[in-house]
């Protein structure tokens, strides 16, 4: 249930076009994301993982339950979600459900971008809600967006249930 509520919170941010203001990785909502992690990140920094933490924290508060992602909260690095939750949480694309984490590796060395799966994988295509992204295929951008992604693209994808 919590991952579905987190997805709803993320979708609202995308609908409201949450984006950077006043420079790269800056803005009032971005600051909320960055300070939701432990320890808080007070400088402009990539914020996709911090956004996921913020959305899951908000969902936990709404439901009055502990946030299962708090074990990762201490770091807020995308690679940490893989390290803390995999391999037990890794699911095949055909089994991944809305709200599951979608981790991306654009450079092949580590997991470097994250979002929430918005719609199950069908014919190799899936939809995500991502922070610090753009309208193109890149990972680094300035907005929370709902994006269409594809398996077998120039990046690796891993889905993790939580």
C-alpha positions as CSV (number, residue, x, y, z in Angstrom):
1,X,0.0,0.0,0.0
2,X,2.8,2.5,0.9
3,X,4.4,2.3,-2.5
4,X,1.1,3.1,-4.2
5,X,0.6,6.1,-2.0
6,X,4.2,7.2,-2.6
7,X,3.5,6.9,-6.4
8,X,0.5,9.1,-5.9
9,X,2.5,11.8,-4.1
10,X,5.2,11.6,-6.9
11,X,2.5,11.9,-9.6
12,X,1.1,15.0,-7.9
13,X,4.5,16.6,-8.0
14,X,4.8,15.7,-11.7
15,X,1.3,17.1,-12.3
16,X,2.3,20.3,-10.6
17,X,5.4,20.6,-12.7
18,X,7.8,20.7,-9.7
19,X,11.1,21.9,-11.1
20,X,14.4,23.6,-10.2
21,X,14.3,27.3,-9.6
22,X,17.3,29.7,-9.4
23,X,19.9,27.4,-10.8
24,X,21.0,23.7,-11.1
25,X,19.6,21.5,-8.4
26,X,18.0,24.5,-6.6
27,X,14.5,25.6,-5.6
28,X,12.2,25.5,-2.6
29,X,10.7,22.0,-3.4
30,X,14.1,20.6,-4.3
31,X,15.4,21.9,-0.9
32,X,12.5,19.9,0.7
33,X,13.6,16.8,-1.1
34,X,17.3,17.3,-0.2
35,X,16.6,18.0,3.5
36,X,14.3,14.9,3.8
37,X,17.4,12.6,3.8
38,X,19.7,11.9,6.8
39,X,21.9,13.8,7.2
40,X,20.1,16.6,5.3
41,X,21.9,17.7,2.1
42,X,22.1,21.5,2.4
43,X,23.8,22.3,-0.9
44,X,22.6,21.9,-4.5
45,X,23.0,18.3,-5.4
46,X,21.4,15.7,-7.7
47,X,18.1,15.0,-6.2
48,X,16.4,12.0,-7.8
49,X,17.0,9.7,-4.8
50,X,16.1,12.4,-2.3
51,X,12.8,12.9,-4.2
52,X,12.0,9.1,-3.8
53,X,12.8,9.4,-0.1
54,X,10.5,12.4,0.3
55,X,7.7,10.7,-1.6
56,X,8.0,7.6,0.5
57,X,8.3,9.6,3.8
58,X,5.1,11.5,2.8
59,X,3.3,8.2,2.1
60,X,4.4,6.8,5.4
61,X,3.1,9.8,7.3
62,X,-0.2,9.7,5.5
63,X,-0.7,6.0,6.3
64,X,0.8,6.2,9.8
65,X,3.3,3.5,9.2
66,X,7.1,3.2,9.2
67,X,8.8,3.9,5.9
68,X,10.6,0.8,4.6
69,X,13.1,3.0,2.7
70,X,14.4,4.6,5.9
71,X,17.3,2.1,5.9
72,X,18.4,3.8,2.7
73,X,17.6,7.3,3.9
74,X,20.9,7.6,5.6
75,X,22.7,8.0,2.3
76,X,20.3,9.1,-0.4
77,X,22.6,7.8,-3.2
78,X,20.9,5.8,-5.9
79,X,23.5,3.0,-5.6
80,X,22.5,2.7,-1.9
81,X,19.0,1.6,-2.9
82,X,20.5,-1.3,-4.8
83,X,23.0,-2.1,-2.1
84,X,20.4,-2.1,0.7
85,X,17.4,-3.7,-1.0
86,X,18.8,-6.1,-3.6
87,X,19.0,-8.9,-4.3
88,X,16.0,-9.9,-2.2
89,X,13.9,-7.1,-3.6
90,X,14.9,-7.3,-7.3
91,X,12.0,-8.3,-9.4
92,X,11.7,-9.2,-13.1
93,X,10.3,-6.6,-15.4
94,X,7.2,-8.7,-16.0
95,X,6.5,-8.9,-12.2
96,X,7.3,-5.3,-11.3
97,X,4.3,-3.3,-10.0
98,X,3.4,0.3,-9.8
99,X,5.3,2.0,-7.0
100,X,8.3,-0.3,-7.3
101,X,11.7,1.4,-7.6
102,X,13.1,1.7,-11.1
103,X,16.9,2.1,-11.0
104,X,18.9,3.1,-14.0
105,X,22.5,2.8,-15.0
106,X,23.4,5.2,-17.8
107,X,27.2,4.7,-17.6
108,X,27.4,1.0,-16.7
109,X,29.5,1.5,-13.6
110,X,26.8,1.9,-11.0
111,X,23.2,2.7,-10.6
112,X,22.9,6.5,-11.1
113,X,19.3,7.4,-11.4
114,X,16.0,6.3,-9.8
115,X,12.3,6.8,-10.0
116,X,9.0,5.0,-9.2
117,X,7.4,2.6,-11.7
118,X,4.1,4.2,-12.7
119,X,2.8,1.5,-15.1
120,X,3.9,-2.2,-15.5
121,X,6.2,-3.2,-18.3
122,X,4.3,-4.0,-21.5
123,X,6.1,-5.0,-24.7
124,X,9.4,-3.6,-23.3
125,X,7.9,-0.2,-22.5
126,X,7.2,1.2,-19.1
127,X,6.3,4.5,-17.4
128,X,8.0,6.0,-14.4
129,X,7.8,9.1,-12.3
130,X,11.3,10.6,-11.8
131,X,12.8,13.6,-10.2
132,X,15.8,15.5,-11.5
133,X,15.0,14.4,-15.0
134,X,14.1,15.9,-18.4
135,X,11.8,15.4,-21.3
136,X,14.5,13.5,-23.2
137,X,16.1,10.2,-22.3
138,X,18.8,11.6,-20.1
139,X,18.8,11.2,-16.3
140,X,19.9,14.7,-15.3
141,X,17.4,17.5,-15.7
142,X,15.4,20.0,-13.8
143,X,11.9,18.6,-13.3
144,X,9.7,15.9,-11.8
145,X,8.2,14.1,-14.9
146,X,6.2,11.1,-15.9
147,X,8.4,9.4,-18.5
148,X,8.1,6.5,-21.0
149,X,11.2,4.3,-20.8
150,X,12.2,1.1,-22.7
151,X,14.0,-2.1,-21.8
152,X,16.9,-2.8,-24.0
153,X,17.8,0.9,-24.4
154,X,21.3,2.3,-24.0
155,X,20.9,2.1,-20.2
156,X,20.4,-0.8,-17.8
157,X,17.2,-1.0,-15.7
158,X,16.5,-2.8,-12.4
159,X,13.2,-3.0,-10.6
160,X,13.1,-3.4,-6.8
161,X,10.0,-4.0,-4.7
162,X,9.9,-2.6,-1.3
